[in-house]
Amino acid sequence: MQTNQETSKWFSAASLLVASLAGVAVFLPFSANTSAWNAVTLRVPGDQGNWWHLLAGAPFLLAFVMVWLSARSLLSIAPSTAERRILWSLTAISVCATLLVEAPVLFRMGNLAQMGLRRQLTIVVPGLVALAICSAILISRHKTIPASGAVLLGLSGAYLVNAAFCLGMYAPYAPQSGWYLTMALVWLIALQVLWIFFNSYRAQGA
């Protein structure tokens, strides 16, 4: 039977693989031959790069933070207090960026004025639900989740809310390889969240 330490190592290795794939997705075309990296660097076709694209693409860069955190967890190196504060700050900034990106959709601003309610809900609700679930787990199980796991859970919530929004937003616009990889990553990261949640009960009973 595997020990808790061995199981944790396997989880850290799996998390590192998922985070690495998310890092690759940053540079793959999401839609209209535009990647998250193109959005962050304002290189959008038709010279349409603006603050909206920047804020939509930036949270995908959390993948590299998750690579760093997962690699450290694999080596059994817990983040220091200062490092955790930085990571939580990045998480909060990312969530705020996504909420700003969602504002035009929520209020049907500009060329989104004719958006139907069903499409509006499809774009916004899944990510917000994922964020709410991650937040609820953090609040209810914080005493039994290790520091690295808690930070990974927060980063996962921030990544999921933005990824789900972008997946819904660009689904009708000829999605490309980055879109499909991100779709797969959303489900893999959701499984990670569930593992952290159920593992917190095992840690409580140990």
C-alpha positions in Angstrom: 0.0 0.0 0.0 1.3 3.5 -0.9 2.2 5.8 2.0 0.8 9.3 2.1 4.2 10.7 1.1 4.3 8.4 -2.0 0.8 9.4 -3.0 1.7 13.1 -2.5 4.8 12.6 -4.8 2.6 11.1 -7.5 0.1 14.0 -7.2 2.9 16.5 -7.4 4.3 14.8 -10.5 0.9 14.8 -12.1 0.4 18.4 -11.2 3.7 19.3 -12.8 2.8 17.5 -16.0 -0.6 19.3 -16.2 1.0 22.7 -15.4 3.7 22.1 -18.1 0.9 21.4 -20.6 -0.8 24.6 -19.6 2.5 26.4 -20.2 2.6 25.0 -23.7 -1.0 26.1 -24.3 0.0 29.7 -23.7 1.8 29.7 -27.0 -0.6 27.7 -29.1 -3.3 29.5 -31.2 -6.5 29.7 -29.3 -8.7 31.2 -32.0 -8.0 33.4 -35.1 -4.4 32.3 -35.0 -4.0 34.2 -31.7 -2.5 32.7 -28.6 -2.7 33.8 -25.0 0.9 35.1 -25.5 -0.2 37.1 -28.5 -2.9 38.6 -26.4 -0.5 39.5 -23.6 1.9 41.1 -26.0 -0.9 42.9 -27.9 -0.2 41.1 -31.2 -3.8 40.5 -32.2 -4.8 40.2 -35.9 -6.2 43.4 -37.3 -4.2 45.4 -34.8 -7.0 44.8 -32.3 -4.8 44.3 -29.3 -6.1 46.2 -26.3 -6.5 46.0 -22.5 -9.3 43.5 -22.8 -7.1 41.0 -24.7 -4.2 41.7 -22.3 -6.3 40.9 -19.2 -7.9 37.8 -20.9 -4.5 36.4 -21.8 -2.5 37.2 -18.6 -4.2 34.7 -16.3 -3.0 31.9 -18.6 0.6 32.8 -17.4 -0.4 31.3 -14.1 0.6 28.0 -15.7 4.3 28.9 -15.1 3.7 29.7 -11.5 2.0 26.3 -11.1 5.0 24.7 -12.8 7.3 26.3 -10.2 5.0 25.4 -7.3 4.5 21.8 -8.5 8.2 21.3 -9.1 8.9 22.5 -5.5 6.2 20.2 -4.1 7.8 17.3 -5.9 11.0 18.1 -4.1 9.1 18.4 -0.8 10.0 22.1 -0.6 7.1 24.1 0.9 6.7 27.8 -0.1 7.8 30.2 2.5 5.5 32.7 4.1 6.7 35.5 1.8 6.4 33.3 -1.2 2.8 32.3 -0.3 1.9 36.0 0.0 3.3 36.7 -3.4 1.4 33.7 -4.9 -1.9 34.7 -3.2 -1.4 38.2 -4.5 -1.0 36.9 -8.0 -4.1 34.8 -7.6 -6.1 37.8 -6.4 -4.8 40.0 -9.3 -5.7 37.3 -11.8 -9.2 36.9 -10.5 -9.7 40.7 -10.6 -8.4 40.7 -14.2 -10.9 38.1 -15.3 -13.8 39.9 -13.6 -12.8 43.0 -15.5 -12.8 41.0 -18.8 -16.2 39.6 -18.0 -17.7 43.0 -17.3 -18.5 43.8 -21.0 -20.2 40.4 -21.3 -22.2 40.8 -18.1 -23.4 44.3 -19.1 -23.6 43.6 -22.8 -21.4 46.5 -23.7 -20.4 47.5 -27.3 -20.8 44.8 -29.9 -22.0 42.4 -27.2 -25.3 44.4 -26.8 -27.2 41.8 -28.8 -25.9 38.8 -27.0 -28.6 36.3 -25.9 -29.0 35.4 -22.2 -28.3 31.8 -22.8 -24.9 32.5 -24.5 -24.1 35.1 -21.8 -24.7 32.5 -19.0 -22.7 29.9 -20.9 -19.7 32.2 -21.1 -19.8 33.5 -17.5 -21.4 30.9 -15.2 -19.0 27.8 -15.5 -15.9 29.7 -14.5 -17.6 31.5 -11.6 -19.0 28.2 -10.4 -15.4 26.7 -10.5 -14.1 29.7 -8.6 -16.8 29.4 -6.0 -16.1 25.7 -5.5 -12.4 26.3 -5.0 -13.1 29.2 -2.6 -15.5 27.0 -0.6 -13.0 24.2 -0.3 -10.3 26.6 0.8 -12.6 28.2 3.5 -14.1 24.9 4.8 -10.9 22.7 4.6 -8.1 25.1 5.1 -7.0 23.4 8.4 -6.4 20.1 6.7 -4.9 21.2 3.3 -1.1 21.7 3.3 0.3 25.1 2.4 1.4 24.0 -1.1 -2.0 22.4 -1.8 -3.9 25.5 -0.6 -1.9 27.8 -2.9 -2.3 25.3 -5.8 -6.0 25.3 -5.1 -6.2 29.1 -5.2 -4.1 29.2 -8.4 -6.4 26.5 -9.9 -9.5 28.5 -9.2 -8.0 31.7 -10.8 -6.9 29.7 -13.8 -10.2 27.9 -14.2 -12.4 31.0 -14.0 -10.5 32.7 -16.8 -10.0 29.5 -19.0 -13.7 28.7 -18.8 -14.6 32.2 -19.8 -12.3 32.2 -22.8 -13.4 28.7 -23.8 -17.0 29.9 -23.8 -16.3 33.2 -25.5 -14.3 31.8 -28.4 -16.2 28.5 -28.9 -18.1 29.8 -31.9 -15.1 31.3 -33.6 -13.2 28.4 -35.2 -11.3 27.2 -32.1 -7.8 26.0 -32.7 -5.2 23.7 -30.9 -4.8 26.0 -27.9 -8.6 26.0 -27.3 -8.8 22.2 -27.4 -5.8 21.7 -25.1 -7.2 24.3 -22.7 -10.5 22.4 -22.6 -8.7 19.2 -21.7 -6.6 21.1 -19.0 -9.8 22.5 -17.4 -11.0 18.9 -16.7 -7.6 17.8 -15.5 -7.3 20.8 -13.2 -10.8 20.1 -11.9 -9.7 16.6 -11.1 -6.8 18.1 -9.1 -9.2 20.2 -7.2 -11.3 17.2 -6.3 -8.2 15.3 -5.2 -7.1 18.1 -2.9 -10.6 18.2 -1.5 -10.9 14.4 -0.8 -7.3 14.2 0.4 -8.1 16.8 3.1 -10.5 14.3 4.7 -7.9 11.6 4.6 -5.4 13.9 6.2 -8.0 14.7 8.9 -8.5 11.1 9.7 -4.7 10.2 9.8 
